[in-house]
Amino acid sequence: MTRDELLWFLRKHKVAVQASKAPDGTPQAAVVGFAVSDDLELVFDTVETTRKCFNLRTDPRIALVVGWDDAITAQIEGVADFPTGAELARIRECYFLAYPDGRDRLDWPGITHVRVRPTWVRYSDFTQDPPHIAELPIE
C-alpha cells in the first residue's frame, strides 16, 4: 500500500476510535469524527473538558483505528498536538472540508482541534486469503 492509497482509504471514512491514556494509566477510548490532510495529519475537534483532551495534553501519544467495516482497517499510532495561529487555521480548513458543520461548533465553549501526526501505520485487509497486512513507512 502506498501513501496515496492510505490517504484514499482514510478519506473514505469519517469516524475513528481513538485511544489515549489517563495520567493514572487508565485507558480511554472514544469515537471521533476526523479529517485527513494531504500531509497525512488526522484532525478532529473536541472540547477542553473531555477526558481525551486532558489525556492528550498530559501525554500526547495516541492510537486510532479507522475502518472496521468490511474487515479492512488502518491502525495508527502517533503524536497529538493542539496547533495555534496559522497552523490551527490550516488544520481547521482541512477539518471543515470533511465536516462543514464544524464551523458552527466554533461557538462552543472550550472547542479545540487536535492534530495527529502518525508515527506508525498498519493496514489490514482480511477480505483476502491470505490477508493483506502491511506496515507503512512514515517519513
VEXVEX-45546 format. One line per field, with one value per atom (N, C-alpha, C, O): residue in three letters; atom name; x, y, z. Coordinates in steps of 0.02 Angstrom, whole numbers. Layout:
N
r [ALA, ...]
a [CA, ...]
px [X, ...]
py [Y, ...]
pz [Z, ...]
// end
This chain:
139
r [MET, MET, MET, MET, THR, THR, THR, THR, ARG, ARG, ARG, ARG, ASP, ASP, ASP, ASP, GLU, GLU, GLU, GLU, LEU, LEU, LEU, LEU, LEU, LEU, LEU, LEU, TRP, TRP, TRP, TRP, PHE, PHE, PHE, PHE, LEU, LEU, LEU, LEU, ARG, ARG, ARG, ARG, LYS, LYS, LYS, LYS, HIS, HIS, HIS, HIS, LYS, LYS, LYS, LYS, VAL, VAL, VAL, VAL, ALA, ALA, ALA, ALA, VAL, VAL, VAL, VAL, GLN, GLN, GLN, GLN, ALA, ALA, ALA, ALA, SER, SER, SER, SER, LYS, LYS, LYS, LYS, ALA, ALA, ALA, ALA, PRO, PRO, PRO, PRO, ASP, ASP, ASP, ASP, GLY, GLY, GLY, GLY, THR, THR, THR, THR, PRO, PRO, PRO, PRO, GLN, GLN, GLN, GLN, ALA, ALA, ALA, ALA, ALA, ALA, ALA, ALA, VAL, VAL, VAL, VAL, VAL, VAL, VAL, VAL, GLY, GLY, GLY, GLY, PHE, PHE, PHE, PHE, ALA, ALA, ALA, ALA, VAL, VAL, VAL, VAL, SER, SER, SER, SER, ASP, ASP, ASP, ASP, ASP, ASP, ASP, ASP, LEU, LEU, LEU, LEU, GLU, GLU, GLU, GLU, LEU, LEU, LEU, LEU, VAL, VAL, VAL, VAL, PHE, PHE, PHE, PHE, ASP, ASP, ASP, ASP, THR, THR, THR, THR, VAL, VAL, VAL, VAL, GLU, GLU, GLU, GLU, THR, THR, THR, THR, THR, THR, THR, THR, ARG, ARG, ARG, ARG, LYS, LYS, LYS, LYS, CYS, CYS, CYS, CYS, PHE, PHE, PHE, PHE, ASN, ASN, ASN, ASN, LEU, LEU, LEU, LEU, ARG, ARG, ARG, ARG, THR, THR, THR, THR, ASP, ASP, ASP, ASP, PRO, PRO, PRO, PRO, ARG, ARG, ARG, ARG, ILE, ILE, ILE, ILE, ALA, ALA, ALA, ALA, LEU, LEU, LEU, LEU, VAL, VAL, VAL, VAL, VAL, VAL, VAL, VAL, GLY, GLY, GLY, GLY, TRP, TRP, TRP, TRP, ASP, ASP, ASP, ASP, ASP, ASP, ASP, ASP, ALA, ALA, ALA, ALA, ILE, ILE, ILE, ILE, THR, THR, THR, THR, ALA, ALA, ALA, ALA, GLN, GLN, GLN, GLN, ILE, ILE, ILE, ILE, GLU, GLU, GLU, GLU, GLY, GLY, GLY, GLY, VAL, VAL, VAL, VAL, ALA, ALA, ALA, ALA, ASP, ASP, ASP, ASP, PHE, PHE, PHE, PHE, PRO, PRO, PRO, PRO, THR, THR, THR, THR, GLY, GLY, GLY, GLY, ALA, ALA, ALA, ALA, GLU, GLU, GLU, GLU, LEU, LEU, LEU, LEU, ALA, ALA, ALA, ALA, ARG, ARG, ARG, ARG, ILE, ILE, ILE, ILE, ARG, ARG, ARG, ARG, GLU, GLU, GLU, GLU, CYS, CYS, CYS, CYS, TYR, TYR, TYR, TYR, PHE, PHE, PHE, PHE, LEU, LEU, LEU, LEU, ALA, ALA, ALA, ALA, TYR, TYR, TYR, TYR, PRO, PRO, PRO, PRO, ASP, ASP, ASP, ASP, GLY, GLY, GLY, GLY, ARG, ARG, ARG, ARG, ASP, ASP, ASP, ASP, ARG, ARG, ARG, ARG, LEU, LEU, LEU, LEU, ASP, ASP, ASP, ASP, TRP, TRP, TRP, TRP, PRO, PRO, PRO, PRO, GLY, GLY, GLY, GLY, ILE, ILE, ILE, ILE, THR, THR, THR, THR, HIS, HIS, HIS, HIS, VAL, VAL, VAL, VAL, ARG, ARG, ARG, ARG, VAL, VAL, VAL, VAL, ARG, ARG, ARG, ARG, PRO, PRO, PRO, PRO, THR, THR, THR, THR, TRP, TRP, TRP, TRP, VAL, VAL, VAL, VAL, ARG, ARG, ARG, ARG, TYR, TYR, TYR, TYR, SER, SER, SER, SER, ASP, ASP, ASP, ASP, PHE, PHE, PHE, PHE, THR, THR, THR, THR, GLN, GLN, GLN, GLN, ASP, ASP, ASP, ASP, PRO, PRO, PRO, PRO, PRO, PRO, PRO, PRO, HIS, HIS, HIS, HIS, ILE, ILE, ILE, ILE, ALA, ALA, ALA, ALA, GLU, GLU, GLU, GLU, LEU, LEU, LEU, LEU, PRO, PRO, PRO, PRO, ILE, ILE, ILE, ILE, GLU, GLU, GLU, GLU]
a [N, CA, C, O, N, CA, C, O, N, CA, C, O, N, CA, C, O, N, CA, C, O, N, CA, C, O, N, CA, C, O, N, CA, C, O, N, CA, C, O, N, CA, C, O, N, CA, C, O, N, CA, C, O, N, CA, C, O, N, CA, C, O, N, CA, C, O, N, CA, C, O, N, CA, C, O, N, CA, C, O, N, CA, C, O, N, CA, C, O, N, CA, C, O, N, CA, C, O, N, CA, C, O, N, CA, C, O, N, CA, C, O, N, CA, C, O, N, CA, C, O, N, CA, C, O, N, CA, C, O, N, CA, C, O, N, CA, C, O, N, CA, C, O, N, CA, C, O, N, CA, C, O, N, CA, C, O, N, CA, C, O, N, CA, C, O, N, CA, C, O, N, CA, C, O, N, CA, C, O, N, CA, C, O, N, CA, C, O, N, CA, C, O, N, CA, C, O, N, CA, C, O, N, CA, C, O, N, CA, C, O, N, CA, C, O, N, CA, C, O, N, CA, C, O, N, CA, C, O, N, CA, C, O, N, CA, C, O, N, CA, C, O, N, CA, C, O, N, CA, C, O, N, CA, C, O, N, CA, C, O, N, CA, C, O, N, CA, C, O, N, CA, C, O, N, CA, C, O, N, CA, C, O, N, CA, C, O, N, CA, C, O, N, CA, C, O, N, CA, C, O, N, CA, C, O, N, CA, C, O, N, CA, C, O, N, CA, C, O, N, CA, C, O, N, CA, C, O, N, CA, C, O, N, CA, C, O, N, CA, C, O, N, CA, C, O, N, CA, C, O, N, CA, C, O, N, CA, C, O, N, CA, C, O, N, CA, C, O, N, CA, C, O, N, CA, C, O, N, CA, C, O, N, CA, C, O, N, CA, C, O, N, CA, C, O, N, CA, C, O, N, CA, C, O, N, CA, C, O, N, CA, C, O, N, CA, C, O, N, CA, C, O, N, CA, C, O, N, CA, C, O, N, CA, C, O, N, CA, C, O, N, CA, C, O, N, CA, C, O, N, CA, C, O, N, CA, C, O, N, CA, C, O, N, CA, C, O, N, CA, C, O, N, CA, C, O, N, CA, C, O, N, CA, C, O, N, CA, C, O, N, CA, C, O, N, CA, C, O, N, CA, C, O, N, CA, C, O, N, CA, C, O, N, CA, C, O, N, CA, C, O, N, CA, C, O, N, CA, C, O, N, CA, C, O, N, CA, C, O, N, CA, C, O, N, CA, C, O, N, CA, C, O, N, CA, C, O, N, CA, C, O, N, CA, C, O, N, CA, C, O, N, CA, C, O, N, CA, C, O, N, CA, C, O, N, CA, C, O, N, CA, C, O, N, CA, C, O, N, CA, C, O, N, CA, C, O, N, CA, C, O, N, CA, C, O, N, CA, C, O, N, CA, C, O]
px [43, 0, 44, 94, 26, 64, 32, -24, 67, 41, -24, -72, -26, -86, -145, -202, -132, -185, -211, -271, -165, -186, -229, -281, -209, -250, -319, -369, -323, -387, -429, -489, -399, -435, -460, -519, -417, -437, -493, -539, -489, -540, -607, -657, -609, -673, -712, -772, -678, -708, -714, -675, -762, -773, -763, -758, -760, -752, -695, -679, -666, -613, -624, -657, -597, -593, -523, -473, -521, -456, -447, -494, -385, -368, -311, -263, -319, -268, -262, -299, -215, -202, -208, -179, -248, -255, -190, -151, -179, -117, -107, -49, -161, -153, -144, -141, -140, -130, -193, -190, -250, -314, -323, -314, -340, -352, -419, -466, -425, -487, -494, -445, -552, -565, -629, -675, -631, -690, -693, -642, -754, -763, -757, -787, -719, -711, -723, -706, -752, -756, -690, -665, -660, -594, -590, -632, -540, -521, -447, -413, -423, -352, -325, -355, -267, -236, -193, -181, -172, -127, -61, -26, -43, 18, 8, 51, -48, -65, -72, -54, -98, -115, -189, -230, -207, -277, -298, -261, -358, -382, -452, -495, -464, -531, -542, -495, -606, -621, -647, -672, -641, -665, -671, -653, -695, -696, -645, -628, -621, -567, -585, -540, -649, -669, -673, -688, -659, -663, -602, -549, -611, -555, -500, -441, -519, -468, -425, -365, -456, -418, -369, -311, -393, -350, -293, -235, -311, -260, -207, -147, -228, -180, -138, -81, -163, -122, -69, -15, -86, -40, 10, 70, -13, 29, 5, -49, 41, 16, 15, -5, 35, 33, -40, -80, -56, -125, -124, -77, -177, -188, -258, -304, -265, -330, -341, -293, -403, -422, -475, -525, -464, -510, -533, -493, -598, -624, -633, -601, -674, -687, -739, -750, -772, -820, -783, -726, -816, -790, -723, -687, -705, -644, -580, -530, -581, -522, -511, -557, -450, -436, -368, -325, -362, -296, -288, -330, -233, -215, -161, -112, -169, -123, -101, -142, -37, -10, 25, 54, 22, 52, 57, 48, 71, 78, 28, 23, -10, -61, -33, 8, -57, -42, -102, -151, -98, -152, -124, -104, -123, -93, -127, -185, -90, -116, -99, -63, -125, -108, -123, -176, -75, -84, -93, -131, -58, -65, -136, -164, -164, -232, -280, -325, -272, -315, -310, -361, -250, -240, -274, -308, -265, -295, -371, -407, -395, -468, -497, -549, -465, -491, -494, -541, -444, -445, -505, -541, -515, -571, -638, -684, -644, -708, -726, -784, -676, -692, -731, -778, -713, -748, -811, -861, -808, -863, -879, -858, -917, -935, -970, -964, -1007, -1042, -993, -1012, -930, -879, -872, -853, -886, -884, -935, -922, -992, -1043, -1019, -1038, -978, -953, -900, -883, -874, -825, -853, -815, -919, -951, -957, -973, -943, -948, -894, -837, -912, -860, -808, -826, -745, -691, -676, -639, -705, -691, -617, -588, -588, -519, -511, -553, -457, -443, -377, -328, -377, -319, -291, -327, -225, -191, -151, -116, -156, -118, -69, -89, -6, 45, 65, 94, 48, 64, 138, 180, 154, 222, 225, 279, 167, 163, 93, 43, 91, 26, 29, 77, -24, -32, -101, -152, -100, -161, -173, -128, -234, -252, -316, -367, -312, -369, -381, -345, -431, -447, -498, -523, -513, -558, -520, -551, -454, -413, -389, -387, -370, -342, -278, -280, -221, -212, -225, -225, -237, -249, -189, -132, -205, -152, -141, -185, -82, -64, 1, 51, 1, 61, 72, 26, 134, 153, 181, 222, 160, 182, 238, 233, 290, 343, 317, 285, 333, 315, 379, 428, 377, 437, 441, 487]
py [-59, 0, 61, 65, 109, 171, 224, 215, 278, 334, 361, 376, 367, 391, 344, 366, 278, 230, 235, 228, 246, 256, 318, 316, 373, 434, 420, 441, 385, 369, 328, 342, 277, 235, 277, 272, 317, 357, 406, 417, 435, 484, 453, 488, 387, 352, 348, 335, 360, 353, 420, 466, 425, 488, 482, 533, 421, 412, 363, 319, 373, 329, 318, 358, 265, 256, 279, 255, 326, 349, 324, 318, 309, 286, 328, 345, 345, 383, 354, 309, 381, 354, 410, 463, 397, 444, 446, 399, 500, 504, 445, 428, 414, 356, 291, 237, 294, 235, 204, 157, 228, 200, 214, 271, 163, 175, 209, 199, 247, 281, 279, 291, 264, 263, 301, 303, 332, 369, 370, 366, 376, 384, 458, 500, 474, 543, 547, 501, 603, 618, 650, 695, 627, 653, 672, 651, 711, 727, 711, 704, 706, 692, 740, 749, 769, 817, 780, 720, 815, 787, 765, 722, 794, 776, 718, 705, 684, 627, 647, 608, 706, 727, 713, 732, 681, 671, 727, 746, 753, 810, 794, 769, 809, 804, 860, 890, 874, 925, 892, 836, 928, 906, 967, 1022, 958, 1014, 1001, 944, 1054, 1051, 1009, 984, 1000, 963, 887, 852, 863, 791, 755, 785, 692, 651, 647, 653, 638, 632, 694, 690, 752, 815, 820, 835, 807, 808, 757, 773, 696, 644, 664, 656, 691, 708, 768, 774, 813, 869, 845, 874, 792, 764, 717, 719, 676, 627, 625, 597, 654, 662, 599, 602, 543, 481, 459, 462, 438, 421, 362, 353, 323, 270, 278, 299, 262, 265, 203, 174, 183, 130, 159, 189, 150, 176, 117, 75, 115, 69, -2, -47, -15, -84, -117, -178, -80, -109, -153, -139, -205, -247, -279, -299, -285, -320, -288, -323, -222, -186, -128, -90, -123, -72, -39, -67, 20, 51, 64, 96, 39, 53, 107, 100, 158, 215, 232, 238, 240, 268, 333, 339, 381, 445, 490, 469, 552, 604, 659, 683, 678, 730, 797, 800, 850, 917, 961, 941, 1022, 1071, 1134, 1180, 1136, 1194, 1260, 1262, 1313, 1381, 1421, 1397, 1481, 1527, 1500, 1472, 1509, 1490, 1414, 1392, 1375, 1302, 1281, 1236, 1313, 1298, 1315, 1275, 1372, 1392, 1341, 1324, 1317, 1269, 1202, 1174, 1175, 1111, 1116, 1069, 1174, 1183, 1180, 1149, 1212, 1211, 1140, 1122, 1100, 1030, 995, 958, 1007, 976, 999, 958, 1063, 1090, 1062, 1061, 1040, 1008, 944, 929, 907, 844, 857, 822, 908, 924, 999, 1037, 1019, 1090, 1117, 1176, 1073, 1095, 1108, 1134, 1090, 1105, 1180, 1201, 1220, 1293, 1316, 1362, 1283, 1300, 1285, 1320, 1233, 1215, 1263, 1260, 1307, 1356, 1400, 1430, 1405, 1445, 1407, 1437, 1343, 1303, 1324, 1335, 1330, 1346, 1289, 1231, 1308, 1259, 1216, 1167, 1232, 1191, 1196, 1250, 1142, 1141, 1089, 1046, 1095, 1047, 1013, 1044, 947, 905, 882, 860, 887, 861, 799, 801, 746, 685, 674, 671, 669, 652, 579, 562, 536, 465, 451, 483, 402, 376, 303, 277, 271, 200, 188, 210, 151, 134, 61, 40, 25, -43, -46, -29, -68, -77, -152, -190, -173, -243, -254, -222, -298, -316, -391, -432, -407, -477, -506, -561, -470, -497, -542, -576, -542, -583, -645, -646, -696, -756, -773, -796, -763, -742, -667, -631, -643, -572, -529, -551, -470, -422, -377, -339, -381, -340, -305, -338, -239, -201, -145, -108, -138, -80, -29, -45, 33, 86, 126, 144, 140, 182, 254, 281, 283, 353, 394, 381, 443, 485, 540, 580]
pz [0, 0, 0, 37, -42, -45, 0, 25, 9, 48, 17, 53, -49, -83, -73, -64, -75, -62, 9, 22, 56, 126, 133, 165, 102, 104, 76, 105, 20, -10, 38, 48, 69, 117, 176, 195, 205, 264, 245, 285, 187, 167, 150, 146, 141, 132, 198, 197, 253, 319, 354, 341, 398, 433, 508, 543, 534, 606, 621, 581, 680, 704, 778, 811, 804, 876, 896, 869, 943, 967, 1038, 1076, 1054, 1121, 1149, 1114, 1213, 1248, 1318, 1337, 1356, 1422, 1474, 1466, 1526, 1581, 1621, 1618, 1658, 1698, 1746, 1762, 1769, 1814, 1775, 1806, 1708, 1667, 1641, 1601, 1662, 1639, 1565, 1543, 1525, 1454, 1443, 1483, 1390, 1373, 1298, 1262, 1274, 1202, 1187, 1228, 1129, 1108, 1032, 998, 1006, 935, 918, 952, 867, 845, 770, 733, 748, 677, 657, 692, 602, 584, 511, 470, 495, 426, 420, 471, 359, 349, 296, 243, 311, 265, 214, 220, 162, 112, 143, 115, 201, 236, 285, 327, 280, 323, 396, 441, 408, 476, 486, 444, 541, 557, 604, 649, 593, 632, 657, 621, 722, 749, 799, 824, 812, 862, 925, 924, 979, 1044, 1089, 1068, 1148, 1195, 1250, 1265, 1280, 1330, 1391, 1425, 1404, 1465, 1456, 1503, 1395, 1384, 1412, 1420, 1427, 1451, 1399, 1415, 1335, 1283, 1279, 1270, 1285, 1281, 1340, 1330, 1400, 1459, 1451, 1464, 1431, 1423, 1373, 1386, 1315, 1262, 1279, 1255, 1320, 1343, 1393, 1398, 1430, 1479, 1446, 1463, 1400, 1364, 1292, 1279, 1245, 1177, 1134, 1076, 1162, 1122, 1113, 1160, 1052, 1035, 987, 948, 989, 940, 912, 946, 848, 815, 772, 747, 766, 719, 673, 696, 609, 558, 515, 496, 501, 451, 471, 443, 519, 539, 494, 500, 451, 403, 353, 334, 332, 278, 294, 248, 357, 379, 351, 340, 341, 320, 369, 383, 396, 446, 434, 400, 464, 472, 546, 578, 574, 642, 640, 603, 679, 676, 747, 793, 756, 817, 799, 745, 844, 829, 889, 946, 874, 924, 909, 853, 960, 953, 977, 1022, 946, 971, 959, 927, 985, 982, 950, 985, 883, 849, 866, 887, 856, 865, 802, 758, 798, 745, 675, 663, 630, 560, 553, 510, 594, 590, 610, 580, 661, 682, 625, 609, 594, 538, 482, 451, 467, 413, 428, 384, 488, 502, 509, 493, 533, 535, 466, 456, 418, 349, 323, 288, 339, 320, 352, 319, 416, 452, 424, 416, 408, 383, 314, 296, 275, 211, 222, 185, 274, 290, 331, 324, 374, 420, 416, 459, 365, 360, 422, 439, 457, 518, 576, 628, 566, 617, 629, 683, 577, 586, 639, 677, 641, 690, 761, 809, 768, 835, 860, 919, 818, 842, 897, 936, 901, 954, 1020, 1071, 1020, 1081, 1130, 1111, 1193, 1243, 1246, 1252, 1243, 1251, 1191, 1197, 1132, 1073, 1055, 1059, 1035, 1013, 958, 950, 921, 867, 882, 902, 871, 885, 818, 773, 812, 753, 774, 825, 735, 749, 691, 633, 709, 659, 670, 721, 622, 631, 636, 604, 678, 684, 661, 648, 657, 637, 609, 637, 553, 522, 498, 467, 515, 488, 454, 484, 392, 352, 348, 332, 363, 362, 322, 335, 272, 231, 239, 210, 280, 293, 245, 256, 191, 140, 91, 50, 95, 51, 88, 150, 50, 80, 44, -14, 75, 144, 150, 100, 211, 222, 198, 201, 175, 156, 217, 237, 246, 304, 288, 270, 293, 276, 326, 343, 348, 386, 338, 295, 346, 301, 333, 391, 295, 322, 330, 286, 386, 398, 394, 429, 350, 338, 388, 386]
// end
